[in-house]
Amino acid sequence: MHRVLTNEQLSPNVYRLVVEAPRIAQIRKPGQFVIVHLGHGAERIPLTIADGDPEAGTISLVIQAVGKSTFDLVELQPGDVIAGIAGPLGKPTELPESGRVVCVGGGVGTAVILPIARELARRGVRVTSIIGGRSREWVILEDDLARCGEVVTCTDDGSYGRPGFVTEALKDTLEAGGIDEVFAVGPVPMMRAVVALTKPLDVPTTVSLNPIMVDGTGMCGGCRVTVDGVTRYACVDGPEFDGRKVDFDELADRLTTYRPFERAALERREACKVGLKTGERGGVAAPAAAGAAGGAR
Amino acid sequence: MTLEQEPPAPEPRPALTQKERMQLKRVDMPEQEPQIRAANFAEVNLGLTEQLALIEAERCLQCPKPYCIDGCPVRVNIPQFIRLLRDGDVKAAAASLLDDNALPCVTGRVCPQESQCEKVCLRAKTGKSVAIGHLERYVADWAMAHADELARSPAAQAGKSVAIVGSGPAGLTAAGELVKRGYDVTVFEAFHAAGGVLIYGIPEFRLPKDIVQAEVDRLVAQGVKIEADAIIGKTYTLPELRERFDAVFIAVGAGLPVFMNVPGENLKGVYSANEYLTRVNLMGAWDPEADTPLLHGQRVVVVGGGNVAMDAVRTARRLGAASATIVYRRSHDELPARAEEVHHAEQEGVIFEFLVAPTEVLGDENRWVTGIRCIRMALGEPDDSGRRRPEPIEGSEFEMPCDMLVVAIGTRSNPLLTQTAPDLEINKWGYIVTDEHGMTSMPGVFAGGDIVRGAATVILAMGDGKKSAESINAYLTGNWPPAVVEPEPAHAAKPAAHERPPRPAAAGVAG
């Protein structure tokens, strides 16, 4: 059992939960994830570990509420418990010891970038973070990333920071030269667009993938992705891969497998809520732009 | 069903002569009607009535040299529990059975008895064997319903601890054997619930989940601790466990799915059997309101011929598939599945396409599966496994439409644990190497089940669990190496699991 200590809303549909998980807090490394299981009948949800405090025995999970299960999670209040958290899963990020790195985060993917940027900064690598959102309220973790180095914040509508997509800011940064490596995490179209920029320049680019997953230990094969023409399992071979070799079309397509089911589950949940507890917890936003990031991470 | 034919059970019953016993016909297991059960998840086999069980028990000849015990991987004293049952002492029969077998409710349902105990039953030489599996289930279910009467007082504490990695049939069996001997046993399970393949793999209609839970609860009541959500190789490493515990038993199974390696396998609508069955069984996705989603195919094809393939195809049928087809590259005679599963699948309207192998998965413009391209096969000369090798017939390609495809051609070893244990010797397939006592290259670390032998059956894994528990006991009591491996040398020795090379992964289930 894992107690929820805090739940903080970061954007209209993104929340940061700090939960008890002493063992995972002790040994987790940047890039790794956990599988969260709320309780009997619940789905198993893969979530990147955004942060951890080995002394307090806690980890933070940044969750975008896009489907029934993630809405259930972000409604947890301090004192509530999560039945199971399994991990840390996946391979840790392979990080350089020196040089200059750009970290690109889109939407909730920014939370995956944070532990990477933090570890890079600790190693003395010069980090530039480029993060974005639709508008100001959708930008998350800017202050946390600012502690790791320079941050370029972009909004699609120009309401904050640099107007336009993160890829436009990345293009300028790459053109200025001197970039040794790029880490990019966000919606599939964003990662694909990042790779379209870095590949011609031969800049190593690591992406973190969030395909459909059940167990997280390699046993279901649901998370298979094609990398360099070979089928790999994101849960055990990844979740990070060389972005220049990932078949993003296939990944984006496989993420749509359960779309009708997800819509129906959400509708059932909303109907249930309207019937049972009208007006409670007004802080939860409507399911904004369904599937903005493709999945929970 | 034979309910009408059975004579009333005489009371008191005079002892039958051997000749009279020989005249008794084997009773049939009452089952749900095929048309009804093909649309529900309730158990197919209903279990013997008391009357049927007593009649069947009379059929056992109580051989002085019982071959059935040799045929059983966990060496259940079969004549003894049958005799106790026959004599009207079902409680003693249950106690006897539980002494030998930690999970009798499971084995009474899923063991391939026809190729084990019942195969060597003396009565099989001249007719039908004693229905040992049905009797085991009857006694085991009685034991479960009367758990209070059979409660054991906790064993004297041995003062030593054992970690068991994996809560499948091998792990649970070892846990039961070791806790009985007073060891402090902790079972580590990667999933959120214990049972391994018994809960994620084998469907409800063959092995109800509350039965598995009851078996697990019985072990917990005896003192076994279960730590869920703990992945050895990730949450803890094997060397860490070895530090914390006096001995370790690795029973993680062969967890990775094998795919066919043909074009189109990543199309939407293509599942590994592991994923499909896990969604349905462990995650409860047979219920349309469950949180875990599931595709419901109308025309489902399952590739493979093992028990897992039968489970998948019969599940698809129950979830509304208008057609559910097994595609198998050999013929009916080579099907590795239990005979009863094949028979049940046939009764439930499953279509069998024999001597057919897929060469490509076909999809539409939205990348949903629409069918498979196949080639017909002919059986050639026997291969290493002794079965005739299927060979493609040139020019025989054809297409078979489907909207869901389940690949059930076997599993292979999962490297998660072994990657973090550099001192643990593995073979070229990634399976753990053990000596004749089940010990690995790391002193005090034992292994058994599919991670040693390659994909096999529940009962073989349980046999390994039992044997390893005996080895661990010998190791922890300073009787190492144990002098005698086989407990009763009078019986013909059977090849130990560890002496046989594990079958190559892909051949595991589908062959």
HADDOCK unambig.tbl for C-alpha pairs under 7 A between the chains (distance, minus, plus):
assign (segid A and resid 24 and name CA) (segid B and resid 235 and name CA) 6.92 0.50 0.50
assign (segid A and resid 41 and name CA) (segid B and resid 283 and name CA) 6.69 0.50 0.50
assign (segid A and resid 41 and name CA) (segid B and resid 284 and name CA) 6.86 0.50 0.50
assign (segid A and resid 41 and name CA) (segid B and resid 290 and name CA) 6.42 0.50 0.50
assign (segid A and resid 41 and name CA) (segid B and resid 291 and name CA) 6.60 0.50 0.50
assign (segid A and resid 42 and name CA) (segid B and resid 291 and name CA) 5.53 0.50 0.50
assign (segid A and resid 43 and name CA) (segid B and resid 291 and name CA) 5.34 0.50 0.50
assign (segid A and resid 43 and name CA) (segid B and resid 292 and name CA) 5.04 0.50 0.50
assign (segid A and resid 69 and name CA) (segid B and resid 291 and name CA) 6.94 0.50 0.50
assign (segid A and resid 84 and name CA) (segid B and resid 192 and name CA) 6.34 0.50 0.50
assign (segid A and resid 84 and name CA) (segid B and resid 229 and name CA) 6.39 0.50 0.50
assign (segid A and resid 85 and name CA) (segid B and resid 229 and name CA) 6.39 0.50 0.50
assign (segid A and resid 86 and name CA) (segid B and resid 229 and name CA) 4.58 0.50 0.50
assign (segid A and resid 86 and name CA) (segid B and resid 230 and name CA) 6.25 0.50 0.50
assign (segid A and resid 87 and name CA) (segid B and resid 231 and name CA) 6.91 0.50 0.50
assign (segid A and resid 87 and name CA) (segid B and resid 234 and name CA) 6.46 0.50 0.50
assign (segid A and resid 87 and name CA) (segid B and resid 235 and name CA) 5.71 0.50 0.50
assign (segid A and resid 88 and name CA) (segid B and resid 234 and name CA) 6.09 0.50 0.50
assign (segid A and resid 88 and name CA) (segid B and resid 235 and name CA) 6.17 0.50 0.50
assign (segid A and resid 89 and name CA) (segid B and resid 234 and name CA) 6.41 0.50 0.50
assign (segid A and resid 218 and name CA) (segid B and resid 256 and name CA) 5.92 0.50 0.50
assign (segid A and resid 219 and name CA) (segid B and resid 255 and name CA) 5.11 0.50 0.50
assign (segid A and resid 219 and name CA) (segid B and resid 256 and name CA) 4.59 0.50 0.50
assign (segid A and resid 219 and name CA) (segid B and resid 257 and name CA) 6.20 0.50 0.50
assign (segid A and resid 219 and name CA) (segid B and resid 274 and name CA) 6.76 0.50 0.50
assign (segid A and resid 220 and name CA) (segid B and resid 257 and name CA) 6.61 0.50 0.50
assign (segid A and resid 220 and name CA) (segid B and resid 272 and name CA) 6.59 0.50 0.50
assign (segid A and resid 220 and name CA) (segid B and resid 274 and name CA) 5.17 0.50 0.50
assign (segid A and resid 220 and name CA) (segid B and resid 275 and name CA) 4.30 0.50 0.50
assign (segid A and resid 221 and name CA) (segid B and resid 257 and name CA) 6.55 0.50 0.50
assign (segid A and resid 221 and name CA) (segid B and resid 272 and name CA) 6.54 0.50 0.50
assign (segid A and resid 221 and name CA) (segid B and resid 275 and name CA) 6.71 0.50 0.50
assign (segid A and resid 222 and name CA) (segid B and resid 275 and name CA) 6.53 0.50 0.50
assign (segid A and resid 254 and name CA) (segid B and resid 268 and name CA) 6.10 0.50 0.50
assign (segid A and resid 257 and name CA) (segid B and resid 268 and name CA) 6.22 0.50 0.50
assign (segid A and resid 258 and name CA) (segid B and resid 293 and name CA) 6.68 0.50 0.50
assign (segid A and resid 261 and name CA) (segid B and resid 293 and name CA) 6.44 0.50 0.50
